[in-house]
Amino acid sequence: QVQVVESGGGLVQPGGSLRLSCVTSGFPFSLYVMKWYRQAPGKEREWVATIINNDGSTTYADSVKGRFTISRDNPKKTSYLQMNSLKPEDTAVYYCKATGFLGETWGKGTLVTVSS
C-alpha cells in the first residue's frame, strides 16, 4: 500500500523556521520524484519545490527561493522541506507528492501558520 504522510507543521512567528517531513512507504522511493505544494486559505494549490530522483537536483517557486530547501533521504524514504525566514503569506496547508512509474500519490497535508 502506497502511503505519503506529512508532519512538522505548526504555529511559528514571522522570521522563524520549520522543517516538514514526508515519510513514505509502499513504493521504490529512490526512483520517485518528490514535490511539495501548498494551499493557502481561499487560494488554489501551488507548487513549492521539486527534488528529482537521480542526481537530487532541486527547483523552487520564486516565492520561496532562497528561503526553503527541499531534500531527500533515500534510505529513510523521506523527503524534507526546510523553511526559513517564514512570512505570514507562507501560511498554508503543505502537501507532499510522490511521482513515479506507479503513478502519483498525495499526502493529506500539514498546516503551517505564520503569525505573531
FENTAWO-V945133 format. One record per backbone hydrogen bond with DSSP energy under -0.5 kcal/mol. NH is the residue of the N-H (numbers start at 0). CO is the residue of the C=O. E is the energy in kcal/mol with one decimal. If there is no record, write none. Layout:
NH_CO_E ; NH_CO_E
This chain:
2_24_-2.6 ; 4_22_-2.6 ; 6_20_-2.0 ; 9_110_-0.7 ; 11_112_-2.8 ; 14_85_-3.4 ; 15_12_-2.3 ; 17_82_-2.1 ; 19_80_-2.6 ; 20_6_-2.5 ; 21_78_-2.4 ; 22_4_-2.5 ; 23_76_-2.2 ; 24_2_-1.8 ; 28_26_-1.7 ; 30_27_-2.2 ; 31_28_-2.0 ; 32_98_-2.7 ; 33_50_-2.3 ; 34_96_-2.5 ; 35_48_-2.6 ; 36_94_-2.8 ; 37_45_-2.5 ; 38_92_-2.1 ; 42_39_-2.3 ; 45_37_-3.4 ; 47_35_-3.0 ; 48_35_-1.7 ; 49_58_-2.2 ; 50_33_-2.6 ; 51_56_-2.3 ; 58_49_-1.8 ; 60_47_-2.6 ; 63_60_-1.6 ; 64_60_-1.2 ; 66_63_-2.3 ; 67_63_-2.2 ; 68_81_-2.5 ; 70_79_-2.0 ; 72_77_-3.1 ; 73_71_-0.5 ; 76_72_-0.7 ; 76_73_-1.1 ; 77_72_-1.8 ; 78_21_-2.0 ; 79_70_-2.4 ; 80_19_-2.2 ; 81_68_-3.0 ; 82_17_-3.3 ; 82_80_-0.6 ; 83_66_-2.0 ; 83_81_-0.5 ; 84_14_-0.6 ; 85_15_-2.3 ; 89_86_-2.3 ; 90_87_-1.8 ; 91_111_-2.0 ; 92_38_-2.2 ; 93_91_-0.6 ; 93_109_-3.0 ; 94_36_-2.5 ; 96_34_-2.8 ; 97_104_-2.6 ; 98_32_-2.6 ; 99_102_-2.5 ; 102_99_-1.9 ; 104_97_-2.3 ; 106_95_-2.2 ; 109_93_-1.8 ; 111_91_-2.9 ; 112_9_-2.8 ; 114_11_-2.1 ; 114_112_-0.7
